[in-house]
């Protein structure tokens, strides 16, 4: 009798362990399915932003600020490192925008 009770407890423990393992696997799979495309999209967007900032800067800034470029107050060409920095700042501000909007809506309540 004691053996069968012990065996039943072991079976229950194994069943619980199996269910927990299935739940963990399910959640990990959902996380990977959700976050991998988001991270890939963010990386591609960042690379495109760097390239756009690099070439648009050289095209727009000298037209908008010709005197400042002539006096070397503003660079007419953006270095790749500076383009990365501008893309990071743009990404941070773009990422903060939804939080700012949400905070504004919460303040109006």
C-alpha positions in Angstrom: 0.0 0.0 0.0 2.8 2.4 0.9 4.6 1.6 -2.3 1.6 2.4 -4.5 1.1 5.7 -2.7 4.7 6.5 -3.2 4.4 5.6 -6.9 1.3 7.7 -7.3 3.1 10.7 -5.7 6.0 10.2 -8.1 3.6 10.0 -11.1 1.9 13.2 -9.9 5.3 14.9 -9.5 6.3 13.9 -13.0 3.0 15.1 -14.5 3.4 18.4 -12.8 7.0 18.7 -14.0 5.9 17.8 -17.5 3.1 20.5 -17.4 5.5 23.1 -16.1 8.1 22.2 -18.8 5.4 22.6 -21.5 4.3 25.9 -20.1 7.8 27.2 -20.0 8.5 26.0 -23.5 5.2 27.7 -24.7 6.1 31.0 -23.0 9.7 31.0 -24.4 8.4 30.2 -27.9 5.8 33.0 -27.7 8.6 35.4 -26.5 10.9 34.5 -29.3 8.1 34.7 -31.9 7.2 38.2 -30.5 10.6 39.8 -29.8 12.8 38.5 -32.7 10.8 40.3 -35.4 10.7 43.4 -33.3 14.5 43.4 -32.7 15.1 42.8 -36.4 12.8 45.6 -37.4 14.6 47.9 -34.9 18.0 47.0 -36.3 17.0 47.5 -39.9 15.3 50.8 -39.0 18.4 52.0 -37.2 20.7 51.2 -40.1 18.3 52.9 -42.6 18.2 55.9 -40.2 22.0 56.2 -40.1 22.2 56.1 -43.9 19.3 58.6 -44.3 20.8 61.0 -41.8 24.2 60.8 -43.4 23.1 61.7 -46.9 20.1 63.9 -46.2 22.3 66.1 -43.9 24.7 66.8 -46.7 21.8 67.6 -49.0 19.6 69.7 -46.7 21.9 71.5 -44.1 24.0 73.5 -46.6 20.8 74.8 -48.2 19.1 75.7 -44.9 22.1 77.2 -43.2 24.5 78.4 -45.9 26.0 81.1 -43.7 26.6 78.8 -40.8 28.2 76.2 -43.0 30.4 78.9 -44.6 31.6 80.1 -41.2 32.1 76.4 -40.0 29.5 76.9 -37.3 27.6 73.8 -38.7 29.3 71.0 -40.6 28.1 70.6 -44.1 28.8 66.9 -44.0 28.0 64.5 -41.3 30.5 61.8 -40.3 29.4 58.3 -40.0 29.9 58.4 -36.2 27.9 61.6 -36.0 25.1 60.0 -38.1 25.0 57.1 -35.7 24.7 59.5 -32.8 21.9 61.5 -34.5 20.1 58.2 -35.3 20.4 57.1 -31.6 19.0 60.4 -30.4 16.2 60.2 -33.0 15.4 56.6 -31.9 15.3 57.6 -28.2 13.1 60.5 -28.9 10.9 58.4 -31.2 10.7 55.7 -28.5 9.8 58.2 -25.9 7.0 59.7 -27.9 4.4 57.0 -27.1 5.2 57.4 -23.4 4.9 61.2 -23.5 1.6 60.9 -25.3 0.3 58.3 -22.8 1.4 60.5 -19.9 -0.3 63.5 -21.5 -3.5 61.5 -21.8 -3.3 60.3 -18.2 -2.8 63.9 -17.0 -6.0 65.0 -18.7 -8.2 62.6 -16.7 
